[in-house]
Amino acid sequence: MKNASQIINSIQSRPQFSKLSYYKCIKIVQSMFTPAIQRMINFAYIKNRTLFFVFNHPVGKQEFDNSIQSIKSALKFLMPQECKECDENLFDDIKAFVTHTPKKQEEEFKEIMQVYKERSSGNFEINVHDEKLDSLIRSIQEIIKSRK
């Protein structure tokens, strides 16, 4: 009887699911960066043997540029096992750029209209000398009395 990790590994080894191992490799490389840089990475992909990281803020790219040489040298010295399994030379270079498209909200908030029970009974005095204002207050008073 196979356990869950063995089943997942056997599925990933099939040719139609070979891209899953690429994403696993990308996640391993992404984990080599500091947590602050990891939070600013929108997504990553491989194109033309170059690993691209897409950042949502220019500061993330700047920090990435500062630490990329150490990551590249570490990857040349020792490539992670997940990257060796999918392709020995999966990517030759690592680059980054900043996207200026807004990040989609994970949850859309619905506008909720709250209706409160009227606490006033409408029994109050109106001491206003202006006729327009007096008629407005009386109409509000009538609405309150009709809802009670």
PEPE-V640496 format. One record per helix or strand of 3 or more residues. SS is the DSSP state (alpha for helix, beta for strand). FROM is the first residue (numbers start at 1). TO is the last residue. If there is no record, write none. Layout:
ss->(SS	SS)
from->(FROM	FROM)
to->(TO	TO)
//
This chain:
ss->(alpha	alpha	alpha	beta	beta	alpha	alpha	beta	alpha)
from->(4	15	35	41	50	58	81	93	131)
to->(12	30	40	47	55	77	86	98	147)
//
